[in-house]
Amino acid sequence: MRPIRPFSTARSGRSTRSRTSPVAAAVALGAALVLTATACGPSDDNAGGDSSASQPGDGGSDGKVTIPDGLKDKLKDHGIDLDEWKNGGWKKNWDKDKWLREAGEFINPIIKDLWDPERMRDADKNPDRGVDDNDISGDQGVTDPTPQPVKAAAVKTPYHDQVAESGKLFFDGPDGSMVCSATVVKDPAHPGKSNMVWTAGHCVHAGAKGGWYRNMVFVPSYNNSGKSVEELQNAPKEEVAPYGVWWGDWAQTSDQWIEQGGPTGGKGAPYDFAVIHVTPEKGGDGKSLEETVGSALPVDFNAPAVPQIDGMTATGYPAAPPFDGQKMFQCADKPGRLSLSKPDPTMYRIGCTMTGGSSGGGWVAEGQDGKPALVSNTSIGPVTAGWLAGPRLGKEAKGIYGAVSKKFAGQ
């Protein structure tokens, strides 16, 4: 998630609020504060309906991708060769002119075994995004008193038995390997067979001065048995990724983030959500992600107003101290409201001590049918790790969700 740090500038740090840890910091709208990416991943988001989408690969066992002719021409313009890319070319050309950033330019060809246990264990970067005091003012919208910190509770192992839908997102940026959290969600076009994952917008795209992150994979129930860093040193991939490694073959986030997100400023936070469509790295047994993990959450785009919600539970893999990013935690609290800008939707806010790396993790509440549903995701939080805030999912989020589902409806 993107943390709020007093008088700070954006920088890359360890996952989850990068190198800073969030603390219960009251946002006296008017006090000098800086919001930065709370999860080890990009920050800020884009909520432009269904207009921001990535180009998919075919998920074939050979890791090849099928690229439309139009995109091939764009790649050539950027000087990108797919074979060279898979052989390490992706590490180069992070400058704005070479960094694929437009809605139709996302590519994520499978590179088998790139994400081995060691690389996953060591991924800990997080591009922070800051917000200065001019971006937050108390009279712009409805903001409730700062919640009391809620100590993050370790999820019982095996994680799959508790929250089968949750997992960890890995990807590469210009400063190294990064992490966020994510959730398996239902696909209206494929009941019971979803390959869709929900996360934060800043976990897929770097914003106005960057583009799509690379080598994006989702690992459900990462480190399922909750091993320590030391124990993970020699753990086989089957223990680290018991339900496989799933590569993103399509990603979509909001236009607000792609167009406005930057190293400083709070624009886009109320639209900080994204949907990724995934395919198994090894081809799998033909089962979908939902069938593989045994569950997927519905998404509620019309959740009740804050006063009518008794509680929300946020799940994630916090990576900034005092956490190490290897274990899953949760916070449960009654939400309050946080307004960053009057024209933008008011966000949910809960007390929670999770730090960066938890960004993108799902927030679950009781849906209209009385069953659990995803109603938000971790977006921002204070450097002091006292609370988290997430977007309220509305028409923009629904548009992105529907577009990704529709894209793969016939497959």
SEVO-390938 format. One record per residue: x negated, y negated, z of N, C-alpha, C in turn. Coordinates in pm, whole numbers, plus 50000, padded with zeros to 5 digits. Atoms other than C-alpha are relative to their C-alpha. Layout:
N
XYZXYZXYZ ...
END
This chain:
411
499175011850000500005000050000499144987850000 500795012050007498904964649960500074992850133 500015006049869497834950250297500044984849998 500005014549986498264915050420498784996650083 501165003649922494964901150525499834984950009 500175014249981494354867150675498744995049930 501125006450068492134845150458499095009949933 500844990050064490924873750243500174999749851 499904999150145490184878849879500065014649962 499864986250042490914909949680498655006349977 501234992750026488254936249666500315014850001 499794985750000487894973349612499415005450127 500494994149878487564993549928500435014150010 499604986249983488405026750074501495000849984 498604998450026491785041250002500814995050116 499055005949909494765027450180499544986150025 500375013849991494474991650255498544998049981 501395001550031491074994650116499195001250124 500874998249887488474988450373500564993950126 499455006349883490774970850609501115008450057 498924992449942493214985350849501104990650040 498885008549970496714971250896500304999850149 499625000849859497824959351238501314992650008 498735006849992501084946551366499744985249992 500225014350015500824911751229501284993549960 498745006350033503824890051238499804990849884 500155009050114504384872550913500734987450034 499365012649972505114838151040499954992849869 500035005650133506034827150694499494985950010 500545013349980503854797350693498615001750054 501354997549951500854813150857499185004449881 500844996250114497894819450631499825015050000 500084985550007498174855650521499625004149860 500344994950131496924876850238500515014249986 499494986650025498774907150098499035006949907 500894992650088496494933449954500505014049982 499524986750029497014967649805499785009250117 500104991549883497734990450095499615014049966 500374986550029497195022349915498774999549921 501204999950079494075033149752500435000549860 499594999650137495215023549419500214985949961 499785013350049496194993849219500964993050089 499065006849918498344967549362501024993149915 498955007350068501424948449275500705008449898 499224991250083504054960949043500664992949886 499275005650113506074955948733501375005850000 498684994550001509774959248718500764996349878 499325004550119510694953448363500865010249936 499084990550061513404978748311499265011349936 500624988550061512415004848063498984996249893 500895004550106510024984647856498555003850017 501404997149980506734994748014499795014950009 500164985649999505855030347921498665004049945 501274995050046502805051347859500195010049889 499934990350108502005073447565499685013850052 500164986849944502355110547647499065008949922 500774989550064500125140047577500905012049987 499114988750021501485173747474499905010350111 500114990749888500335191447789499495013549958 500484987250048498795219047582498835005150079 501064994049921496325243047733498624995249956 501315004550045493525228547522499744985550039 500185013649952494045194347675500084989549892 499895009750108494645177747339501244991350021 498825008549991497055148847311500484996449861 499405004150127499435140347032500254985150009 499905014549993499165103346960500654994449874 499345006150116501525083646735499004992149916 500935007050089499835068146430499774985550041 500135013949959500535033046555499024998450116 500895000849886498755040046881498585003649960 501344996450048495855056446698499294987649946 500585012250055495315023746515499584990550112 500345008849888495395004546843498745005050070 501174994449935492875028446995498744996949920 501145003150085490595023146697499604985550016 500285014249980490924985746745499234997750129 500685001049871489734991147102498675007549997 501244992450009486875012946977500035012950079 499854987949919488255043947149500165012449912 499924987150068487665079247020500405010450105 499474990849900489665106347198499015010950041 500974989749965486965132947178498904994250089 501035006549918484395108647314500574996850138 499335003249874486905098147580499945011950095 499974988149916487245133747709498615004450044 501384996449966483465137547713499334989650090 500545009949907483055108347950500144985649955 499835013650051483885078347733500964991750083 499045007349918486695069447974499324991650108 500715007549895484055056848219499594986149953 500485012550055483195028347986501154990349969 499055009850053484894997247859501174996750092 498955004449909486804984948161500284985049986 499735014250017486634949048039501384998249937 498615002350040489974933347950500265003349854 499784997450142489484936547575500045014949967 500074985650028488814973947596500955008250088 499184992749904491084983347887501445000749950 498644998350050494364997647753500994994850104 499125006249901497064976647915501444998549956 498645002250047500124973047693500875012250025 499044989349968503264993547746499775012549916 500154988450087502565016047448498605005149986 501394996150014498855020447506499515010150103 500444990749896498755044347801499715013749942 500334986350038496935076747729499325006550120 500564993149884495885102947981499715014649963 500284986350045494435133547801499455008650113 500454990749898493885163848020498515002949984 501414996549997490235168748115499885010850107 499944988849907490175203248273498884999650104 500914998949886488555206648613499264987050034 500605012749961487635169748628500234997550148 499665002149859489435167948960499775012950077 500314988249917487625195149155500144995950147 499805003349858487905197349537499094988950052 500945010349951484815176049592500404986149952 499635013050055485965148149362501284994950068 498765004249932489405147949525499694995650142 500335003349862487905147649872499324986450012 500785012349993485605118549792500704987649942 499295011550057488145096649610500504991250113 499605008749888488635066649834500064985249966 499985014150036488715034649636501414994449997 498705006650004491485009249636499864985649957 500095013850044491784977649431500954991350080 499155008849919493074952549686500544988449918 499445012150060495354924449580500414990850114 499735009049889495584893949803501084989849972 498975010550009498284868349874499634989550103 500345010349902497484834950032501274994450064 498865005049924499704815250264501004992549914 499075007150088501224796049974501005009449934 499124990250062502814828249852501095004750096 499024995549900504764833950173500504988150079 499455010749918507104809150332501335004550058 498864994749928509774815950589501374995749955 498675004750035512574795950437500455004449861 499644996250136512634813150097501065010949994 499044989150003514794842650192500205005350139 499734994149869515934865150472498835008750044 501094992149945513084877950683500285002350148 499744996649860513704896251010498704999450080 501215000349915511314895051308499075011649965 500984989650028508114914751260500275012250088 499724988049920508754950751369498845003950089 501044994649914506854966551653499295011449927 500734989250068504114990051530500555013750042 499604986249973505175026451503498805008749965 501194991850022502285050751542500305011149900 499814989750101501955072951237499815013850062 500054986449944502645109351325499495009749895 500544989950092500695137751168501105009849963 498994990350045502925160350959499515014050035 500374986449962502965196151082499605008049875 500434991450111501205221450864500745013450006 500345004950133501765236550622500934988749957 499225011750041502905203650471501195003849912 498954996050093504955221550208501285004050072 498824995949925507285235050474500774988150056 499375011949941508025199950600500514990349893 499675009650105507995177150294499425004949867 500514993750122507545198149981499884990249884 500015009450112508185168149756498794990550003 501075009849986505225147849885498645005349954 501344996250044501685147749752499124987949984 501005010550014498635127549665499724997249853 500275004350137497905107749348498534996049990 501415003450024494345105549210499874993549863 500215006450128493105082948932498684992550005 501275007250008490045063948812500204985649960 500015014150033489415026648798498564995649979 501365004750027486385004848721499035001550116 500874998849884485065008449075499875014250053 500114986149955485455045949104501335007050011 498794991949985487975072449197500884994250111 499065006149908491115060249374501105009750040 498914991649953494055074649564501224991950039 498715005249952497705067749637500805012250045 499094989149964500655088649753501184999749904 498894999350096503665100149550500995010750041 498894991149962506915120049559500665006049877 499274993350109508605145649332501464995750008 498605004250003512015132049227500765007649891 499164992750094514905147349038500044993249862 499885004950136515295143648662501415002849949 498624998050045518885138048543500105008549873 499964992650126518015153148204499615014750015 500454986349977516565184948356500315004150144 499614996249864518545195048668499245012350048 500724988749941516445217248890498655002649937 501254997650071513475214448654499274986949972 500625013150019512055179748706498475000749993 501455002250007508525169448611499714985250024 500135014349975508955134048741499514997150142 500615003849873506975117449020500194985050021 499795014149966507695084349198498824994850080 501095006249925504965060849321500124984949990 500005014750009504065023849344499474995649864 500485005450126503535002649034498514997350003 501425003349994500124992049157499125012450006 500754987550003499105028649159499825005549859 500154995450139499315031648781499394989549908 500445010850088498394997448638499364988850082 500755010149925495924970348743500544985849990 499425013250007498054940548644499474991249889 500285009550108497414909148440498575000649948 501405000150043493624912348431499455013949975 500464986350023493504949948382501025007749920 499084991650077495394979048236500345012750074 499614987249941496435014948292498785007050062 501064992249938494355035448532499855013149924 500334988350082492755066748392499915012950080 500114986649940492655104148460500955001750118 498985000149895495875101948662500575014050023 499464986849968496875134248840500754999650133 499224998649877499385144149108499735013850058 500264987449932498565170949365501025001650112 499004998249895501655182249561499435007650119 500464993649875501025192049924498485001150004 501475000249994497355182249895499535004050139 500554995349872495315199550169501115005150091 498784994949935498425218750270499835004550145 500224995049864496875233550583499374989750092 500505010849915495545200250710498575001750046 501404998049963491855208950707499294986750021 500805011849975489305184050834499074997649882 500945003150107486795166950606498915010549995 501054989949993484165191550724500485013349945 499474987150047486385221650658500274999949851 499735001050143487195208650311498735001149915 501264999550074483505209250218499895012649915 500134987350071483725245750115501355006249964 498664994650029487475249250059500175002149850 499764997650143488445265149725501154991249951 499005008850059490675245749487501415004850034 498684994449972493575269249566500534995150135 499585005149870493625255949924500224984949995 499895014550011493105219449834501224996149918 498875002850090495695220249554500815012849982 499294987250004497925250249636501105001149895 498944999850101500605240149384499524994049868 500605004350126498215229649111499734985149988 500305013950034496985197548955500854996449879 499055003950103499545179248741499604986649940 500455012150068498395153648482501184991649951 498965008950050500485123348399499954999449848 499985001450145501555124848035500894988449956 499235012250028503715093748060500134992450132 499855008249880503825064948308500724987249965 499235012250025506105035148339500134991950128 499845008949885506165005348571500644987149952 499265012250036507664970548577499184990149921 500655010550078506884942448336499414989250091 500485010449909506474918848632498555002450041 501374997149957503334936848744499034998949883 500905000250116501814941448400499714985749957 500155013650049502364905048312499444990250104 500345010049899501754887548645499035004750107 500834995049891499834910148882498564995749986 501395004350005496374898348975499285002650130 500804997449880493574899949230500474992150120 499425007449888495354873749440501444996549964 498605003650024498994864149481500935011750028 499074989549963502084883349586501055003249898 498994997550102503994883949261500105014949969 499794986250040505544917349176500295009850113 499794990549890505744932949523501445005250009 498634995049994509574934649518500345009649886 499794991050114509234954449193498865010249991 501184991449997506314976249299500375014750002 499634985950011507505010149175499625005049862 500384994050129506595034148897500465014549997 499644985950020507615067748752498975006349907 500974992750082505145093048612500625013449961 499604986750045506035123348401498735008349995 501224992049990503585151848458500095013449928 500114986850061502405184248301498855007350069 501054992849928500285212048460498685000249925 501335000050061496545210948397499695013049927 500374986950056496225247948327501125006249916 498924994150078499475252748136501045006750087 499074994149904501015270448433500725012349950 499204988250034503635297748416501314996149933 498785004750065506215276948235500964993350095 499115006249902507755264248557499754984950006 500105014549983508465227448609499364997050137 500545004149871506975207648897501005002850111 498964997749899510275209349084500135014850034 499924985649975510445247149041498775005050073 501244995749937506825250649146499964996850148 500045003749858507165231549472501305003650071 498744995649941510775242249525500944988950042 499125010949956512265207749576499694987149924 500165013450057512785172549440501074991350063 499045009049936514475142249592500804992049898 499215009150084517345122849435499534985850033 500375013949975516735085349402501284991950014 498825008249975519295061349548499724985649959 500215013650049519445028849350501034990250055 498995008549940522275015349557500105002950149 500044996949857521175021549913500734989250080 499275009849918523175004550191499114988450041 500745011449950522154970550318499315003950130 500814996749883519614970550599500825002550128 499254997749876522164966750883500725013550005 499274987350004523884998750768499075012249997 500944988850005520695019850760499445002650139 500474996649865519895037751086498495002050005 501434997649997516385047550986499465004549865 500694995650120513855054250710498725007050043 501254993049971510905078050704499064998549882 501025001850103507765068950508498945010950014 500994989350000505305096250411498814996149912 501155003150083501765092950281498705005750054 501364995749964498055100550295499144987750027 500795012049969496525070050471498515003149998 501424997150016492825067250392499074990150067 500875009849934491485035550553499945003350150 500144997249857490165038550912501224995150079 500664988349942491175052951147500305013249928 499674987950076492435077750883498915002949897 501034996450097490325096450628500575004149865 499404997050129492825102550346500235014649970 499884985850027492795140250380501265006350058 498844994349931495895145050595501264991449980 498725006550022499575136550562500604995050132 499375006149882501345113250805501374994349964 498695006050020504815098550854500284989550107 499495009949905506465068651021501514999449982 498535001150005510175066851107500414987750081 499595012249931511835033851198501274994549935 498855006950057514975013251149499444988149921 500585010650082514214989250862500514986050031 499615014149996514254951550867499824994449860 500105006450132514074926450581498774990949993 501155008650024511084908450432500194993249865 499855007550124511414880950172498704992549970 501245006750041508324869349983500284987949911 499645010850091510064847049730501515000149980 498545000850006513644834949716500615006049873 499394994450121514264844649351499915015249993 500204985550007513044880149411500785007550106 499264991849903514834908749589499285000850134 500564998349866514334911749963499505014450014 500604986749983512104941150061500405006150134 499844993049873512524967350331498694998950077 501215000049919510084966150622500205008550124 499944991549880509354991450896498684998950077 501224999349922506874994051180499255012749963 500784988150037504035017851085498524996650001 501445002349993500305021351145499235006749887 500714994150113499525039450818499264989149925 500845009550072496805022750612499975003449851 500094998050143495775021650246499835014649963 500004986050040496135053850052501425005050015 498594996449981499685056250181500864993149895 499265007250104500695032949898500655009649904 499284991750095503275047649668500795011150064 499294989449931504465072649927501484997050014 498565002049998508225077949936500574996450135 499225003249882510645062950186501345007049985 498794991850009513545085950260501024995850106 498895003149909516915077850414501195008449960 498794992350031520335093850425500754993149887 499315005650114522035088850091501494998950023 498575001849988525665081150025500745013150023 499374986949981526405118450025499565006550130 500444994649872524785122850364498745008249992 501214992150018521735140150219498804990849979 501205008450017518115127650208499844995349856 500255005650133517295104649915498854990150010 501085009750004514315083649812500624986249977 499405013350009515215047049867498954989049981 501055009950018511815029649844498655007249997 501354994549993508055034449839499084989850065 500935009149933505155019750031499354990749898 500565010050091503994987449867498944991450068 500935009049935502394962750106500035001850151 500064999649856501344959650467498874991150048 501055008849948499154938650695498715007750019 501304993849982495474945750721499895006450137 500074994949864496024952151087500835012650021 499284987449993498214982251013501095000650104 498894999649906501304973851210501345002549936 498734997750069504024975750947499765002449852 500044997750144504784985450588501254993749939 498835005150071507104970150329500105007149866 499764993250126508674985950024501144993449925 498955006550079510904973949738501355006750017 498664994350003514644978449741500285003649854 499854995150136515424999249433501344995949939 498795004750066517904982749197499995003149851 499834997350143518634979448826498685001549925 501294998750069514994974548722499405013850023 500544986849969513885006048900500815010949932 499134990250065516875025048766499725000649850 500305000450143515985013748413498745007849967 501264992850022512455027248440500225015050018 499704985949971513655059848594500775006449884 499194994750110516255064648321499225001149871 500784999850124513805056448043499055011949995 500934988649995511295082648155500775013049983 499174988050012514025108648192500445002149855 499494999350138515425100547848498895003849903 501134997450088511975101947687499745015049984 500294985650001511625138747778501255008650002 498724993049990515305148147764500085012049905 499904989250097514905169847454498875009950007 501164991249991511775187647571500105010050114 
END
